[in-house]
């Protein structure tokens, strides 16, 4: 039996993948903070990933292809335009670096929590099987 077959480990793994995809989108937002007309993006909620709604966006067959505007997917997580963007600059860019840094810190903390839960679950499983801590 693999660890990913157990629901706890599967859930923790999926959460970590979702957080990784969200961090990637936030990094793209920061990289495009000076691009005229760029709209801030975010990923779908984790609840949508759990329901299996992720990955239904526009897919590309080559890394050099351009994805759909405000769409696409990373590791089965839908990417959409961020409706919660605070401001839009005169050139049409909706990326606020302060907002993106707050999201990045939140993602980091959530990832650390998911990793700790995964590690503790592994320690509990090891203790149950071997009886040795």
C-alpha positions as CSV (number, residue, x, y, z in Angstrom):
1,X,0.0,0.0,0.0
2,X,1.3,3.4,-1.0
3,X,1.0,6.4,1.3
4,X,-0.9,8.3,-1.4
5,X,-3.6,5.6,-1.3
6,X,-4.5,6.7,2.3
7,X,-6.9,9.6,2.3
8,X,-5.0,11.7,4.8
9,X,-1.8,11.5,2.8
10,X,-3.7,12.1,-0.4
11,X,-5.4,15.2,1.0
12,X,-2.1,16.6,2.3
13,X,-0.4,15.9,-1.0
14,X,-3.1,17.5,-3.0
15,X,-3.1,20.6,-0.7
16,X,0.6,20.9,-1.2
17,X,0.3,20.7,-5.0
18,X,-2.5,23.3,-4.9
19,X,-0.3,25.6,-2.8
20,X,2.6,25.1,-5.2
21,X,0.5,26.0,-8.2
22,X,-0.9,29.1,-6.4
23,X,2.7,30.2,-5.5
24,X,3.7,29.8,-9.2
25,X,0.7,32.1,-10.2
26,X,1.7,34.7,-7.6
27,X,5.3,34.7,-8.9
28,X,4.0,35.2,-12.4
29,X,1.9,38.2,-11.1
30,X,4.9,39.7,-9.5
31,X,7.1,39.2,-12.6
32,X,4.4,41.0,-14.7
33,X,3.8,43.8,-12.2
34,X,5.1,46.4,-14.8
35,X,3.5,44.9,-17.8
36,X,0.8,47.2,-19.3
37,X,-2.6,45.6,-19.4
38,X,-1.6,42.6,-17.3
39,X,-4.5,41.4,-15.1
40,X,-3.6,39.7,-11.7
41,X,-4.5,36.1,-11.6
42,X,-5.2,33.5,-8.9
43,X,-6.1,29.9,-8.8
44,X,-9.4,28.2,-8.1
45,X,-10.3,27.4,-4.5
46,X,-9.0,24.2,-3.0
47,X,-12.6,23.0,-2.5
48,X,-12.9,23.0,-6.3
49,X,-9.8,20.9,-6.6
50,X,-11.3,18.4,-4.1
51,X,-14.5,18.3,-6.1
52,X,-12.4,17.4,-9.2
53,X,-13.3,20.7,-11.0
54,X,-9.6,21.5,-11.6
55,X,-7.9,21.3,-14.9
56,X,-10.8,22.2,-17.1
57,X,-9.2,25.3,-18.5
58,X,-7.3,25.9,-21.8
59,X,-4.4,23.5,-22.2
60,X,-1.3,24.0,-24.3
61,X,0.7,21.3,-26.0
62,X,4.0,23.0,-25.9
63,X,5.6,25.3,-23.3
64,X,6.1,28.0,-26.0
65,X,2.4,28.2,-26.6
66,X,0.4,31.0,-25.1
67,X,-2.4,30.0,-22.7
68,X,-5.9,31.4,-22.8
69,X,-6.5,34.8,-21.3
70,X,-7.3,34.4,-17.6
71,X,-7.5,30.7,-18.1
72,X,-5.3,27.6,-18.1
73,X,-4.3,25.2,-15.5
74,X,-1.2,24.2,-13.5
75,X,-1.2,20.6,-12.1
76,X,-5.0,20.3,-12.4
77,X,-5.6,23.7,-10.7
78,X,-7.6,26.2,-12.8
79,X,-6.2,29.7,-13.2
80,X,-8.5,32.7,-13.3
81,X,-8.4,36.4,-13.2
82,X,-8.2,37.7,-9.6
83,X,-11.5,39.4,-8.8
84,X,-10.0,40.6,-5.5
85,X,-7.3,42.8,-7.1
86,X,-7.2,46.0,-5.1
87,X,-6.3,48.5,-7.7
88,X,-5.8,49.0,-11.4
89,X,-3.0,51.4,-12.6
90,X,-3.3,53.8,-15.4
91,X,-1.8,51.4,-17.8
92,X,-4.4,48.7,-17.0
93,X,-2.2,46.5,-14.8
94,X,-4.1,45.2,-11.8
95,X,-1.1,43.7,-9.8
96,X,-0.6,45.2,-6.4
97,X,2.8,44.0,-5.0
98,X,1.6,44.5,-1.4
99,X,-1.4,42.2,-2.0
100,X,0.8,39.6,-3.8
101,X,3.4,39.6,-0.9
102,X,0.6,39.0,1.6
103,X,-0.7,36.1,-0.5
104,X,2.9,34.6,-0.8
105,X,3.3,34.8,3.0
106,X,-0.1,33.1,3.5
107,X,0.9,30.3,1.0
108,X,4.2,29.8,2.8
109,X,2.6,29.4,6.2
110,X,-0.1,27.0,4.8
111,X,2.5,24.9,3.0
112,X,4.6,24.6,6.2
113,X,1.5,23.4,8.0
114,X,0.6,20.9,5.3
115,X,4.2,19.6,5.4
116,X,4.1,19.2,9.2
117,X,0.8,17.4,9.1
118,X,2.2,15.0,6.4
119,X,5.3,14.4,8.5
120,X,3.3,13.7,11.7
121,X,1.0,11.4,9.8
122,X,4.1,9.5,8.6
123,X,5.5,9.3,12.1
124,X,2.2,8.0,13.4
125,X,2.0,5.3,10.7
126,X,5.6,4.3,11.4
127,X,4.9,4.1,15.2
128,X,1.8,2.0,14.5
129,X,3.6,-0.4,12.2
130,X,6.9,-0.8,14.0
131,X,6.2,0.3,17.6
132,X,9.4,2.2,17.5
133,X,9.5,6.0,17.6
